[in-house]
Amino acid sequence: MRGSTEHHVIVGGSAAGVAAALALRDHGFAGKVTVVDAGAELPYERPPLSKALTGTESRFVVPIVPAEVYAERDVDLLLGTRVLALEPARRLVVLDDGRALRADRVLLATGATALLPEVPGVRLPGVLTLRDVRDARELAGRLGRGGPVVVVGGGFIGLEVAAVAREAGAEVTVVEQAPRPLERPLGPDLAGRVTGLHTRRGVRVRTGVSVLEFTGSGQVDGVRLATGEVLPAATVVVGVGVRPDSGLAERAGVVCDRGVVVDRQCRTSDPWILAAGDVTCQPNPHLPAPGRVEHWDNAQKQGAVAGAVMAGAADQEHTELPYFYSEQFGHTLQMYGRFADGHTFVLREDATDTSFLGFWLRDGRITAAAALDRPKDLRTVRPLIETGAPVVTADLSSPDTNLRALAKSAKAFKPLERSLASGAGAA
Ligand SMILES: Cc1cc2nc3c(=O)[nH]c(=O)nc-3n(C[C@H](O)[C@H](O)[C@H](O)COP(=O)(O)OP(=O)(O)OC[C@H]3O[C@@H](n4cnc5c(N)ncnc54)[C@H](O)[C@@H]3O)c2cc1C
């Protein structure tokens, strides 16, 4: 028998939702925990979906935790079930199977949906997005039949798919509207280096051009660019960003602004509802302004804080330095923090085409750092970003600087509380 009659419901069983469920137990919640997810599969990791699409399915369908963990931790999984509505006044979570769950608190961890451009032909078979395991299965099947593959959007997922498709032997073209793929998250220098990993392997990269339409009848066979040129395509993968799945929150009257607005404790404007993961617009002391952080690490850590707060751990806050990684052609790209306009870029001078460490600075402090195949160096400089310890540009650019010694200085430095918008903050 459970030690409490309380019932907490988590909508969305992915990085944020599963982390929250386990954190509820870690923090001693003794009531009922239900995770509801529209997908039928045991909750799985999304990052492998774009990195391991060849070979057997077990390479890209990786459970977040083994099935027995849910039983051991007394977490009920309600899979293949969609939440249709939240009714705060009656504290009900309305399901698509006709039932409604009574909940003492609800966590929205509904993530995001891949965007599609509004151009003719976008619904043709063979024009795919990649967000869930069904998308991955279809793409893996198509890659097995060869190319040509056109990737629309040179973001992380697009470039990872381009790399996997090229490694599988397909002709691959990436179409990107901006001057370079990844220019927004990495800036022109590092974006150029990552793009080079692709062009040297034979991926064609078309930049500064948009897509006018997808051609074909009954099946996509080409991508017409704004230049008029048509790129032949057996498969098109669109990776042009996501929109947060905040509809349930909006319909329940929760404040949303580019996502569900939360405070550091994942509380929304409705005291009954918390939110975590890709669906949230969150404050973070390491971000220039509240925003969405659409990365696995953030979703897990924010979800864990949400679970702790739901369990009554009033001191828990999500203030983690944003982190992401990406894998392309066997290289690992990692980044801590985020830079904004006006931040100065500094490259460590031992950078090559296949290895680099770069920093962004504001007022003599590091706001972000990115590395290709230099995980140790990046980890070493992390405390410098977290604390906002003052640094000298020449120390960062010189390959002779001992990064460990530099980082030691950060440990003696009192953490900087950067300006922070307060977020929603329910009572
Ligand atoms: C292909 C791919 C590769 C990625 N690679 C990386 C990477 O290398 N590094 C990195 O840092 N990040 C990566 N990401 C991003 C990372 O996976 C996301 O940030 C993370 O999955 C967000 O987790 P989440 O729990 O917030 O939401 P999601 O993972 O989007 O999960 C939301 C869940 O909610 C469910 N749901 C939504 N609405 C409802 C409803 N009404 N009722 C019931 N269930 C509902 C959905 O079925 C889904 O399972 C990748 C993402 C994708 C798609």
The ligand as an ORCA input file, in Angstrom:
! r2SCAN-3c Opt
* xyz 0 1
  C      16.170     13.239    -33.734
  C      16.568     14.054    -32.549
  C      17.903     14.123    -32.184
  C      18.299     14.892    -31.090
  N      19.613     14.945    -30.760
  C      20.002     15.671    -29.693
  C      21.372     15.730    -29.317
  O      22.235     15.137    -29.948
  N      21.710     16.466    -28.242
  C      20.789     17.147    -27.513
  O      21.149     17.806    -26.547
  N      19.474     17.115    -27.842
  C      19.066     16.401    -28.911
  N      17.747     16.367    -29.268
  C      16.779     17.149    -28.496
  C      16.243     16.352    -27.322
  O      15.917     15.060    -27.710
  C      15.043     17.083    -26.752
  O      15.515     18.294    -26.205
  C      14.342     16.257    -25.679
  O      13.824     15.064    -26.218
  C      13.208     17.051    -25.045
  O      12.593     16.241    -24.108
  P      11.123     16.546    -23.586
  O      10.847     15.497    -22.562
  O      10.998     17.957    -23.207
  O      10.161     16.371    -24.851
  P      10.040     15.293    -25.994
  O      11.254     14.441    -26.083
  O       9.607     16.023    -27.203
  O       8.852     14.370    -25.508
  C       7.552     14.845    -25.339
  C       6.646     13.655    -25.154
  O       5.347     14.136    -24.862
  C       4.403     13.321    -25.513
  N       3.171     14.110    -25.678
  C       3.031     15.314    -26.283
  N       1.751     15.742    -26.199
  C       1.077     14.783    -25.520
  C      -0.284     14.639    -25.112
  N      -1.204     15.581    -25.365
  N      -0.637     13.513    -24.457
  C       0.287     12.545    -24.171
  N       1.581     12.638    -24.530
  C       1.971     13.739    -25.192
  C       5.058     12.947    -26.822
  O       4.517     11.742    -27.324
  C       6.520     12.803    -26.404
  O       6.853     11.476    -26.095
  C      17.327     15.604    -30.355
  C      15.974     15.539    -30.726
  C      15.590     14.770    -31.808
  C      14.141     14.712    -32.203
*
